[in-house]
Amino acid sequence: MNTRETRRIVEAGLARRHRREGLFRLFGLLATAVGVIFLGVFFVTLAGDGASAFRQTRLQLDVTFSEDVLAPDGEPDLQYADYDALVRNALWDIFPEVQDRRARRELASLASIGAGYRLREVVLEDPELIGATERVSVPVAADVDMFVKGRIDSEVNAQLRPLSDRQLEWIDTLQREGRIERTFNTALFTNGDSREPELAGIKGALMGSLYMLVVTITLSFPLGAAAAIYLEEFASKNRWADLIEVNINNLAAVPSIVFGLLGLAVFINWIGIPRSAPLVGGLVLALLTLPVIIIASRAAIKAVPPSIREAAFALGASRMQVVFHHVLPLALPGMLTGAIIGMSRALGETAPLLMIGMVAFIVDVPSGFTDPATALPVQIYLWADSPERAFAERTSAAIIVLLGFLLLMNLTAIIMRKRVERQW
Amino acid sequence: MEPATLVLIVVAMAIGAFQLGRGRALATVGGPGGMRRLHSLPGYYGYYVALWALLPALVLILMWIVVEPRVIAALVVSGLPEAQRGLTPGELDLLLNNIRNLAAGDAVSGNVDAALRYAAGDLKRLSASSHRLLTAASLALAALGAIVAWRRIAPDMRARNQVEKVVLALLIAASSIAVLTTIGIVLSVLFEAIRFFREVPLTEFLFGLNWSPQTAIREDQVGSSGSFGAVPLFTGTLLITGIAMFVSVPVGLMTAIFLAEYASQRVRALAKPLLEILAGIPTVVYGFFAALTMAPAIRRAGEALGLDVASESALAAGVVMGIMIIPLVSSLSDDAINAVPRALRDGALALGSTRSETMVRVILPAALPGIVGGILLAVSRAIGETMIVVMAAGLAANLTANPLEAVTTVTVQIVTLLVGDQEFDSAKTLAAFALGLVLFVVTLALNILGLQVVRRYREQYE
């Protein structure tokens, strides 16, 4: 009787409870899907925005390297000659019917100011060209590039679009004549920053990041490894070791921008290292990654079984010998994996670099540890702030490059971990 | 000689010293055959001599690099004409900079007179002789150290113990870098913050409702009184953090539950690495996404609903930040759920409860302290997050709780105050350090609290 009553109650509620169970499960699935879907949307928009930046529109111009322009006084000054005039003349030659001053200026503005630089390179390489006519491929202005890539809608009211109606017509004609081509955007990888999107590249930022990471790894890996060895193998449970432990755990969670404040106050204002230098950035990032590396290294050392140590002790090795001859070689791959992960975190870090002046507009590619420089993520930040449409594309491209590097580093770490993972 | 080359030479000398020490140790016992009579392995005698050659010279070089510029600057200043020695420190700095540029052959601002040129020559002479002195002194010290150590070598000298003592000292020094960093952070932020609070009272900073840090450069400038009431920043930070938590806590927690309880092995093997990718994306990339994709989307959606959304709404930054924190919340919740003893779960299931009932009524209450600790860590992460809010949240310090309006945060203001030209005696620049102090203290407190809760909870079941 009692059992039957219970059964009745349970069975009456069963359908409702199973419905709830299904609902709960659905919520769980949806929650998991949120993260995954975001990742999908994110990569699709990124690839959609950024892929086109790896190709660059160029214009085939028949340039007459006339002596009147290159050497107006008879003696050619090839460094500072008026190459822009050559570009203008070449464009005007294609459209001889354009005579109006404003129209001619609009026509000339189809080519990038980089076109003149390109001609200078060509002439400096082969001075024989002076006086001859040669077909040269030059970069177009960013707006033209955007239009050719279909990012500027020709249907939009002419007032609201950066290219006028006649400019669109000229581009059409140039395209019909086969003068417009799209090639791989080498400028993106060989140029420093620029105000002109079509000339801007990430080489300066990449080199800046590289110099910083060199400083960071040379400092943080030895220091982190040494600290981990001390804490795992030598430190007795005393106040000092406890203090260090608590410190490391807390430093791992201090906002990165606070490390930037430290860098500004100590390295720049107190020690006097120049602002914007990769040296300061590397120092700050070294302090920032130190906790990561210490924690990973300690885990690697802990994973070495005590039997190894005991065997070495039994053979009469001193404590130092046990650690450096036996434990460390076994723990080293794990420690290096931690170092790579720390470096990938350092590569993506932006906020502390803003504090120490690495956010300046720097055109030159840095060639040393104290040259003013910027870093790849900071370059992304700077370009994301630029209003030109063409920079949005390049920002996405720079992000793709950054994520590519991070992926490479993490894959290396994963493969390394897989290869050295051993079951004791 | 440049310090870098000097260090290389000293290192080369140390390598030579190693060979000498090792050779002498063997020689004292009559070749490798007598090795058993040595206290330590021969290599340790080598290391002993090498350390004596290396360490004193390196310490000297390091100290020289730190002290040299100050000493030379003082000497150059004392050689300047009477009139220029009375300048204020700032002007003197400028003058010294000019002298340095002149000596290096760079462009010089202002006119170059005879006194300046004389000082530049002075500087060149001084630094040249300083370099010569350093080279001679450090090389002599390295040689002296090596010779002293070399002469001490005897079969019963405890070389290994000595070397190990030095190595242990180096290990301890490396591990105390973490403590030094914390001290460095506290001191650097604290000193500047104290200077700030001398100009702006602490109560105004903590309780003032108006934030406009533009201070007047000239006396007669209009509209830049500079008020430093940080309450709008705190509320802005809390608003964005709140939105981020509103997104990340339910989603992260449900993700952890789903992956722990319902997902098949294959789904788990796929979803976990994907979520880890989410955690590995740099924050500047999230910021870009928030500013250029999320904010316009929210604005369009708001317009469709007839709402007025600011282009830099707190919502866009908060939602993207929430997505960024999902992996953190889910992994910490996962830890907490997994730490609940299996017996509790099996008991509940054996009594006939469904899996969701087991989860909600048994496991979650048991795991609650761990989850709360994890959420505290996530909050601290959200408060300190910089790039997303710098790129997607505004600069206007609005005191509002409306997520559709633009607000600014503590981190955004630190960045805006410190990026660009700065002078270190204006309240505007110092305010950034005061904000940094608040940020550091708050995140530190949250972390300590969170770690404590997590740890105590873990011990409960272990």
Chai-1 contact restraints between the chains, C-beta under 6 A:
chainA,res_idxA,chainB,res_idxB,connection_type,confidence,min_distance_angstrom,max_distance_angstrom,comment,restraint_id
A,R17,B,T354,contact,1.0,0.0,6.0,A-B,restraint_1
A,E21,B,T354,contact,1.0,0.0,6.0,A-B,restraint_2
A,E21,B,S356,contact,1.0,0.0,6.0,A-B,restraint_3
A,F24,B,S356,contact,1.0,0.0,6.0,A-B,restraint_4
A,R25,B,Y262,contact,1.0,0.0,6.0,A-B,restraint_5
A,F27,B,M254,contact,1.0,0.0,6.0,A-B,restraint_6
A,G28,B,M254,contact,1.0,0.0,6.0,A-B,restraint_7
A,G28,B,I257,contact,1.0,0.0,6.0,A-B,restraint_8
A,G28,B,F258,contact,1.0,0.0,6.0,A-B,restraint_9
A,G28,B,Y262,contact,1.0,0.0,6.0,A-B,restraint_10
A,A31,B,V251,contact,1.0,0.0,6.0,A-B,restraint_11
A,A31,B,M254,contact,1.0,0.0,6.0,A-B,restraint_12
A,A31,B,T255,contact,1.0,0.0,6.0,A-B,restraint_13
A,T32,B,T255,contact,1.0,0.0,6.0,A-B,restraint_14
A,T32,B,F258,contact,1.0,0.0,6.0,A-B,restraint_15
A,T32,B,A271,contact,1.0,0.0,6.0,A-B,restraint_16
A,V34,B,V251,contact,1.0,0.0,6.0,A-B,restraint_17
A,G35,B,L275,contact,1.0,0.0,6.0,A-B,restraint_18
A,G35,B,L278,contact,1.0,0.0,6.0,A-B,restraint_19
A,G35,B,I326,contact,1.0,0.0,6.0,A-B,restraint_20
A,V36,B,L274,contact,1.0,0.0,6.0,A-B,restraint_21
A,F38,B,I323,contact,1.0,0.0,6.0,A-B,restraint_22
A,L39,B,L274,contact,1.0,0.0,6.0,A-B,restraint_23
A,L39,B,L278,contact,1.0,0.0,6.0,A-B,restraint_24
A,T45,B,T293,contact,1.0,0.0,6.0,A-B,restraint_25
A,L223,B,A174,contact,1.0,0.0,6.0,A-B,restraint_26
A,L223,B,I177,contact,1.0,0.0,6.0,A-B,restraint_27
A,A226,B,L171,contact,1.0,0.0,6.0,A-B,restraint_28
A,A226,B,A174,contact,1.0,0.0,6.0,A-B,restraint_29
A,A227,B,A174,contact,1.0,0.0,6.0,A-B,restraint_30
A,A227,B,S175,contact,1.0,0.0,6.0,A-B,restraint_31
A,I229,B,L171,contact,1.0,0.0,6.0,A-B,restraint_32
A,Y230,B,L171,contact,1.0,0.0,6.0,A-B,restraint_33
A,Y230,B,I172,contact,1.0,0.0,6.0,A-B,restraint_34
A,Y230,B,S175,contact,1.0,0.0,6.0,A-B,restraint_35
A,L231,B,S175,contact,1.0,0.0,6.0,A-B,restraint_36
A,I244,B,S175,contact,1.0,0.0,6.0,A-B,restraint_37
A,I244,B,A178,contact,1.0,0.0,6.0,A-B,restraint_38
A,N247,B,A178,contact,1.0,0.0,6.0,A-B,restraint_39
A,N247,B,V179,contact,1.0,0.0,6.0,A-B,restraint_40
A,N247,B,T182,contact,1.0,0.0,6.0,A-B,restraint_41
A,I248,B,A178,contact,1.0,0.0,6.0,A-B,restraint_42
A,N250,B,N447,contact,1.0,0.0,6.0,A-B,restraint_43
A,L251,B,A178,contact,1.0,0.0,6.0,A-B,restraint_44
A,A253,B,N447,contact,1.0,0.0,6.0,A-B,restraint_45
A,P255,B,G384,contact,1.0,0.0,6.0,A-B,restraint_46
A,P255,B,T443,contact,1.0,0.0,6.0,A-B,restraint_47
A,I257,B,T386,contact,1.0,0.0,6.0,A-B,restraint_48
A,I257,B,T411,contact,1.0,0.0,6.0,A-B,restraint_49
A,V258,B,I185,contact,1.0,0.0,6.0,A-B,restraint_50
A,V258,B,G436,contact,1.0,0.0,6.0,A-B,restraint_51
A,V258,B,F440,contact,1.0,0.0,6.0,A-B,restraint_52
A,L261,B,V189,contact,1.0,0.0,6.0,A-B,restraint_53
A,L261,B,G436,contact,1.0,0.0,6.0,A-B,restraint_54
A,L262,B,G184,contact,1.0,0.0,6.0,A-B,restraint_55
A,L262,B,I185,contact,1.0,0.0,6.0,A-B,restraint_56
A,L262,B,S188,contact,1.0,0.0,6.0,A-B,restraint_57
A,A265,B,S188,contact,1.0,0.0,6.0,A-B,restraint_58
A,V266,B,G184,contact,1.0,0.0,6.0,A-B,restraint_59
A,V266,B,S188,contact,1.0,0.0,6.0,A-B,restraint_60
A,L287,B,T181,contact,1.0,0.0,6.0,A-B,restraint_61
A,M320,B,E164,contact,1.0,0.0,6.0,A-B,restraint_62
A,G348,B,P282,contact,1.0,0.0,6.0,A-B,restraint_63
A,T350,B,V284,contact,1.0,0.0,6.0,A-B,restraint_64
A,T350,B,M387,contact,1.0,0.0,6.0,A-B,restraint_65
A,A351,B,T386,contact,1.0,0.0,6.0,A-B,restraint_66
A,A351,B,M387,contact,1.0,0.0,6.0,A-B,restraint_67
A,L354,B,V415,contact,1.0,0.0,6.0,A-B,restraint_68
A,L354,B,V419,contact,1.0,0.0,6.0,A-B,restraint_69
A,M355,B,L418,contact,1.0,0.0,6.0,A-B,restraint_70
A,V359,B,V419,contact,1.0,0.0,6.0,A-B,restraint_71
A,P377,B,P282,contact,1.0,0.0,6.0,A-B,restraint_72
A,P377,B,V284,contact,1.0,0.0,6.0,A-B,restraint_73
A,I380,B,V284,contact,1.0,0.0,6.0,A-B,restraint_74
A,Y381,B,V284,contact,1.0,0.0,6.0,A-B,restraint_75
A,A384,B,F288,contact,1.0,0.0,6.0,A-B,restraint_76
A,I399,B,V285,contact,1.0,0.0,6.0,A-B,restraint_77
